Amino acid sequence: MTTTLRTARLTLRPLAAADAPRLGALLAGESAIIRMTARLPDPYTEAAARAWIAGGAAANEQVFGVILSASAELIGCIGVMREPGTAGLGYWIGRGYWIGRGYWNRGFATEAARAVLDWARGDGLSAISAEVFHDNPASLRVLAKLGFAPAGDVERDLPARGGRRRLRRFVRRL
Ligand SMILES: CC(C)(COP(=O)(O)OP(=O)(O)OC[C@H]1O[C@@H](n2cnc3c(N)ncnc32)[C@H](O)[C@@H]1OP(=O)(O)O)[C@@H](O)C(=O)NCCC(=O)NCCS
């Protein structure tokens, strides 16, 4: 799928092979980012990025690179994964939901997620969920800003994060 979304400052577009060096550079040495995602390998290398992109997205997922429209810089990734009648935001997508450290706290994750929520609504979805580690205050804050409501804890098998982990689940009606 080749959906491209635009916001005031961002362009969200599918990842391409040419993005691999930039993904590798943004995540080099960034265990603090990687360990907040479900599946990104740590350490994350350009080769890992190349393999992820070449592998493509699953049929039920849409992954976007987050691009600063003014400079065309790739600054992170976000995605949605469809479940029957609903969808999961970011967390479960192969490349995760993250913004490079140099771009934090400027509202980019919130702005990107709003665009994805609007797109999901337009695509006929009625709700979207997200799951977050307890010790991730920035992500919890983003979900609060977006109007997600707590929906209890869940346990997931996350081999890349050391096995069975407890997460906080949130749901947002669209
Ligand atoms: C979570 C993440 C995507 C947020 O990206 P971002 O572009 O900085 O997000 P925003 O600027 O839209 O919002 C961040 C909010 O968190 C707040 N915040 C940041 N660090 C915080 C902390 N340690 N404690 C509490 N709030 C914090 C910011 O102040 C901001 O809230 P505000 O607008 O009310 O001031 C980014 O921190 C990241 O990539 N983290 C690592 C990967 C990750 O956690 N991914 C999500 C997995 S569920």
The ligand as an SDF file (V2000), in Angstrom:
LIG
                    3D

 48 50  0  0  0  0  0  0  0  0999 V2000
    7.3820    8.3800   23.0000 C   0  0  0  0  0  0  0  0  0  0  0  0
    7.9680    9.2300   21.8830 C   0  0  0  0  0  0  0  0  0  0  0  0
    7.5570    8.6150   20.5290 C   0  0  0  0  0  0  0  0  0  0  0  0
    7.4030   10.6470   22.0000 C   0  0  0  0  0  0  0  0  0  0  0  0
    7.8820   11.4230   20.9150 O   0  0  0  0  0  0  0  0  0  0  0  0
    7.8240   13.0170   20.9300 P   0  0  0  0  0  0  0  0  0  0  0  0
    7.8380   13.4850   19.5180 O   0  0  0  0  0  0  0  0  0  0  0  0
    8.8400   13.5520   21.8590 O   0  0  0  0  0  0  0  0  0  0  0  0
    6.3560   13.2440   21.5740 O   0  0  0  0  0  0  0  0  0  0  0  0
    5.5730   14.6260   21.7500 P   0  0  0  0  0  0  0  0  0  0  0  0
    6.5260   15.7740   21.6540 O   0  0  0  0  0  0  0  0  0  0  0  0
    4.4030   14.6080   20.8170 O   0  0  0  0  0  0  0  0  0  0  0  0
    5.0200   14.5020   23.2340 O   0  0  0  0  0  0  0  0  0  0  0  0
    5.8670   14.0970   24.2840 C   0  0  0  0  0  0  0  0  0  0  0  0
    5.2190   14.4500   25.6100 C   0  0  0  0  0  0  0  0  0  0  0  0
    5.8270   13.6600   26.6370 O   0  0  0  0  0  0  0  0  0  0  0  0
    6.3130   14.5160   27.6570 C   0  0  0  0  0  0  0  0  0  0  0  0
    7.4770   13.8680   28.2460 N   0  0  0  0  0  0  0  0  0  0  0  0
    8.6640   13.6010   27.6790 C   0  0  0  0  0  0  0  0  0  0  0  0
    9.4550   12.9720   28.5490 N   0  0  0  0  0  0  0  0  0  0  0  0
    8.7420   12.8200   29.6860 C   0  0  0  0  0  0  0  0  0  0  0  0
    9.0080   12.2480   30.9440 C   0  0  0  0  0  0  0  0  0  0  0  0
   10.1960   11.6740   31.2120 N   0  0  0  0  0  0  0  0  0  0  0  0
    8.0430   12.2610   31.8820 N   0  0  0  0  0  0  0  0  0  0  0  0
    6.8270   12.8120   31.6140 C   0  0  0  0  0  0  0  0  0  0  0  0
    6.5120   13.3860   30.4200 N   0  0  0  0  0  0  0  0  0  0  0  0
    7.4660   13.3880   29.4890 C   0  0  0  0  0  0  0  0  0  0  0  0
    6.6300   15.7960   26.9270 C   0  0  0  0  0  0  0  0  0  0  0  0
    6.7320   16.8990   27.8170 O   0  0  0  0  0  0  0  0  0  0  0  0
    5.4330   15.8950   25.9930 C   0  0  0  0  0  0  0  0  0  0  0  0
    4.2620   16.3040   26.6730 O   0  0  0  0  0  0  0  0  0  0  0  0
    3.7500   17.8410   26.6090 P   0  0  0  0  0  0  0  0  0  0  0  0
    3.4620   18.1330   25.1720 O   0  0  0  0  0  0  0  0  0  0  0  0
    2.5330   17.8450   27.4610 O   0  0  0  0  0  0  0  0  0  0  0  0
    4.8590   18.7040   27.1340 O   0  0  0  0  0  0  0  0  0  0  0  0
    9.5310    9.3450   21.9790 C   0  0  0  0  0  0  0  0  0  0  0  0
    9.8670    9.7660   23.2830 O   0  0  0  0  0  0  0  0  0  0  0  0
   10.2240    8.0350   21.6950 C   0  0  0  0  0  0  0  0  0  0  0  0
   10.5040    7.7220   20.5540 O   0  0  0  0  0  0  0  0  0  0  0  0
   10.5250    7.2560   22.7620 N   0  0  0  0  0  0  0  0  0  0  0  0
   11.1990    5.9690   22.6120 C   0  0  0  0  0  0  0  0  0  0  0  0
   10.3550    4.9340   21.8610 C   0  0  0  0  0  0  0  0  0  0  0  0
    8.9780    4.8060   22.4380 C   0  0  0  0  0  0  0  0  0  0  0  0
    8.7740    4.9610   23.6280 O   0  0  0  0  0  0  0  0  0  0  0  0
    8.0070    4.5240   21.5710 N   0  0  0  0  0  0  0  0  0  0  0  0
    6.6260    4.3400   21.9710 C   0  0  0  0  0  0  0  0  0  0  0  0
    6.4060    2.9270   22.3610 C   0  0  0  0  0  0  0  0  0  0  0  0
    4.7760    2.7170   23.0410 S   0  0  0  0  0  0  0  0  0  0  0  0
  1  2  1  0
  2  3  1  0
  2  4  1  0
  2 36  1  0
  4  5  1  0
  5  6  1  0
  6  7  2  0
  6  8  1  0
  6  9  1  0
  9 10  1  0
 10 11  2  0
 10 12  1  0
 10 13  1  0
 13 14  1  0
 14 15  1  0
 15 16  1  0
 15 30  1  0
 16 17  1  0
 17 18  1  0
 17 28  1  0
 18 19  1  0
 18 27  1  0
 19 20  2  0
 20 21  1  0
 21 22  1  0
 21 27  2  0
 22 23  1  0
 22 24  2  0
 24 25  1  0
 25 26  2  0
 26 27  1  0
 28 29  1  0
 28 30  1  0
 30 31  1  0
 31 32  1  0
 32 33  2  0
 32 34  1  0
 32 35  1  0
 36 37  1  0
 36 38  1  0
 38 39  2  0
 38 40  1  0
 40 41  1  0
 41 42  1  0
 42 43  1  0
 43 44  2  0
 43 45  1  0
 45 46  1  0
 46 47  1  0
 47 48  1  0
M  END
$$$$
